[in-house]
Amino acid sequence: MDRGRERIVELAGWIAIAVTGMVLLTQAVGWDPTTLVAVLQAVTPISLVMVFAIVVVASVARAWWLAGTASLVLFGTLALAAPLVFTGSQPVAATDSEGLSIAAVNLLFDNPIVEQLADDLEERAPDVIAFSEYTTAHRRILGGHPLADRYPHRIDLDESFGSGMAMWSRYPIVRRGPDVGARRGIDVTLDGPDGSIRVVAVHPKTPISDFDAWKSTLRTIGDSASGSPTPTVVVGDFNASYWHPAFRDLLDRGLTDAHIAAGRGWSTSWPTDSVVPAFVRLDHALTDDQLAVTDLVDFEPPGSDHRAFVVTVSPVDVSPGG
């Protein structure tokens, strides 16, 4: 490579490191001020790979200043990711608990094979299903499927495109709270196998479609879920990842991300219908300190663009030494 091309490549490397470093700074100080910043924060896993490549290439090319600066950004990002690796101790479930299994499924509003998705869920047989992007067509198809017979307690908020939600339960819904985020969330208390449990299904708008509503809904989720007298689990497509300060604020309020607690914080859930491999986790289960996660299974629902999951939660062991 001639010297002119080397300079162009090195300049591109400096620009990439500058942008990545500035995004890292916003994450470090807990600042997500604009849609563009939120989008750049979401692609941090891709940026991490890119920065590592710059370190390697710059070192081979003996561009030591670039290699050193890129290394600082790389180590800064890894430091930010430390909680994904060092998860700490988790609460222990009560030994006599049965557990409640909850599936969180983003259907994809124009899913052409919803019947196959219903077949998959019928085989998995979770106790509760939280649907997002639930349309009138989905309600008609799923309501006529044998799956519906398993769930006599249902709340259907079908809407056009991606706004609809639904909650299907084997167990009675004894109380329903106000919808979270202008009908993009369902808040119920169930009479579950281990007593009362609060299940909140959420699907905030994306930061691209409505940045202010996205941040506001995440704050509302934190206000609603933290400090609840009833054991609470929040599930769904948050349209937010660990790399967003607005999402980490939820964890700082005493909520635990099931995937992080299980040592799977680096796992991804979106997109699954693209030539681009899934690179970010937008789908989460958050529990308060009254619940323990006893099982967590990811799966790919037919026709969706998100990986779904089934999480099983139980009351924590409050006995002496538990």
N, C-alpha and C positions, 0 to 999 in steps of 0.2 A: 504494500500500500504506500502510495507516495505521500509526501509530507502534507500536501493540501488536504487530502482525504483524511489523514490522521487527525488534523486539526478540527475538521468538521465532526468527526466521530467523537473526539474529546469534548468539543463544545456541546454536542447532543447529550453526552454523559453528564456534564456539569448542569445543564438545564434540567435533566431528569432528577438529579440529586437535589437540586435547589427546590424543585416542586415537591418532591417526596419529603424533604426536610421540613418545609413549611407546613405540610399536612401533618407530619409527626408532631410538630410544635402545637398545632391546634388540638391534637389528641392529648398531648401531655398536660396542657392547661385546662382541658375540658371545655373546649369551645367549638361549637358547630354553628357558625353564623349564617351560612347561606346554603342554597341547594348545591352549588358547585362543590363546596367544601365537603358536604355530606356525601356526595357521590364519590369524591376522591378518597374519603375516609373508608368507604365501603370496599374499595379495590385494594386496600392495604396488603392482603395476601399476595396479589399479583405484583404489587410494588416491591414486596419483600424479595421475591424471586428476581425481579429486575435489578434491584440494588446489589444482590449477591453476584449477579452476572457482571455488573459494572466493576465490582471489586476484583473479580478474577481477571477480566479483560484489561483493566487499567494496570493491574500488577504485572501481567505478562508484557504489556507495552511500556512498563517502567514509568507510567504517569503517576508518580508517587503521591502527589497532592490530591489528585482525584481519587486514587485508591484509598488514601487515608480518610478523606472526607466521607466517601461512600461507606467505609467501615464504621465510622461514627454513627451515621444514619442507620446502618444495619443493626448495630448493637443497641441503639436507642429503640428501634422498633421491637427487637427481641425482648428488651427490658419491659416495654409496654405489654408484651404478650406473656410475661412471666406467670400471671394468674391462670393462664390456660394450661400451664405445665405443672405448677406447684399449687394444687387445688386445695390442700389442707384436709383436715378430717371432716367427715360428713356425719349428720345425725343418724342414729340407728333406729330402725323401725321396731315398733312394739311386736313382741314375739307372737302374740295371739291375733295379730291383725290379718285380714284377708286381702286388703289392697283394692284400689279402684284403678282400672285401666282406662286411659283416655287416648283416643286417636285424634290428632290434629291434622286436617287434610285441606290443603288448598286445591279445590277442584279444577281450577282454570275455567273461566267463564264460558269459553267456547269449546270445552272438552268434547270431542266427538265420540268417545267410547266410555261414557259414564257407566253403562251396564257392566263393563269389565271391572271398573273401579269398585262398583258395588259388590261384585262377586268376590273381589279380593278382601274387602272389608268383612263380608259375611264369613269368610274363612278365618279371618283374624279374630273376630268376635270380641272387640273391646266393649267395656261397659258403657262408655260414653264416646260419642263422635262429635267433634267440633268442626263444622264445615265453614270454609270461607270461599268467596267468589261463587256464592250459591244463587243461581238464577231460577226463574220460574220454570224453565225447561228442566233444570236439575230436579226441582221439587216434583215435577210430574213424573219423571223417569224413576227417580229414587223412591218416590212414594208408591209406585206400582211394582217395585222389586221386592222379592222375599226378604231382603235386608230390613225393610221397614217394619216387618212383623216383630222383629226382635226388640224394637225400641218404641214402646207405647207412649213414652213421655217425650214430646218434641216441641221445639220452638223453631218456627220457620220464618225467617225474614228475607224472603227472596226479593232480589232487586236485579236490575239490568247490569250487565258487564260485571265489574269486580266488587260491587258494593254489598252484595247479599251475604248473610250469615245464617247458620242453623246450628242448633244444639239438639242432638238425639241422645236419649238416656234410657237404660234399662231400669234405673232406679227413679222413684218419684221426685219430682221437682217440688220442694216444699216452699220455696220462696224465690222470687225473681227481683233482682235489683234493677236500677236504671241502666239503660243501654249505655255502653261505653263508647265515646267518640261518635256521636250522632249516628246510631244504628250500625256502626261497624264493630260492634262488640256485644256479647250477651253475658250477663252476670246472673248465675243461679246458685242456689243452695240445694244440695241433694240429700236425701235420706239414704246414704250409702251403706255398704256392708260393715263399715267401722264407725257409723254414726254420721253426724252432719259434716258435710264437706262443701266448700264453696269452689265452684269451677267457673272461671271467667275466660271466655273465648274472645280473642281480639284480632283485628285486622286494620291497623291504622292506614291511612292514605300514605302513599310514597312521598319522600321528600321532593321528588321531581314534580308530582302532580299538585301537591299543596304543602309546601314546607312548613308554614305556620301551624296547620292542622296536625301535621305529623308530630312536631315537637309537643304541641298541646296535648295530643292524645297520649303520648308516652308519659307525660307528667301526670295526666289523669289516671293512668294505669297505676303509677306509683302511689298516688294519693289514695286510691281505692284499695289497693292490695296490701299495703304495708300497715301493720297494726290492727289487722282484722281479728275479732274475737273468734271467728270460725276458721279452722284450717283452710288455707286458700292455695289454689294452683291456678296460674294464668297460662294459657296455651294459645298458640296460633302463629300466623304470619305477622310478625311485628314490623316488617319492612325496615328492620334495623338490625345491626350486627354488634358484636362485641367492640368493633372498631369505632362505633359512634359514642361519643361522650353521653349523649342523651339516653342511650341504652345502659351504659355502665352506671349511670345515676340510679337506675332501678336496682342494680346489684348493691349499690352503696346504701340503699334503703332497707336492706335486710332480706332481699329476695335472692334465691339461689338458682342459677341456670343449670338445668339437669344435665345437659351435654358437657358443660365444663366440670361439674361435680363428678361425672362419670369418666373424666379424663379424655373426653372427645370434643374439647373446645375448638380444635382445628378442623372438625368435620364441617362439611358444606351441605347446603340444601337448595341452592339456586345458582344458575338456571340448569334445568335437566333436559331441556328440549332444544338445545342450541349446539352449534359446532364448537362454541366456547365451553370448556368443561366448567362444571359447577365450582365456584370459587369463594362463595360467601354463605354463611348461615344466617338466614332471615327468620327461620322457624324455630321457636323456642318453647320450652316449658319452664316456668319460673315458680318456685315453691317458697312459701314462708317457712319460718322456723318451727312450725307445728307439724310439718310433713317431711317424710323421708322418701327418696326415690329408690324403689326396689328393683325396677326393671326399665329398660329403655331400648326400643327397637326402631331403627330407621327403615323405611321402605319406599319404593317408588310407585306411587299410585298411577295406574294406566291413564294416559292422556293428559296428565298434569305437567306443569313446568317447575314444580317444587317437589323435593323429597318430603314425605310425610313421616310421622313417627307415632308410636304408641308408648306412652309413659305410664308406669304404674306407681302410685303413691300410697303411702300408709301413714298413720299417725306415728309420731316419734315415741320412742320408749322413754317414759317419764319415771320409771321405777328407779330406786336408788342404785347407782352404778350403771344405769342404762345409757 
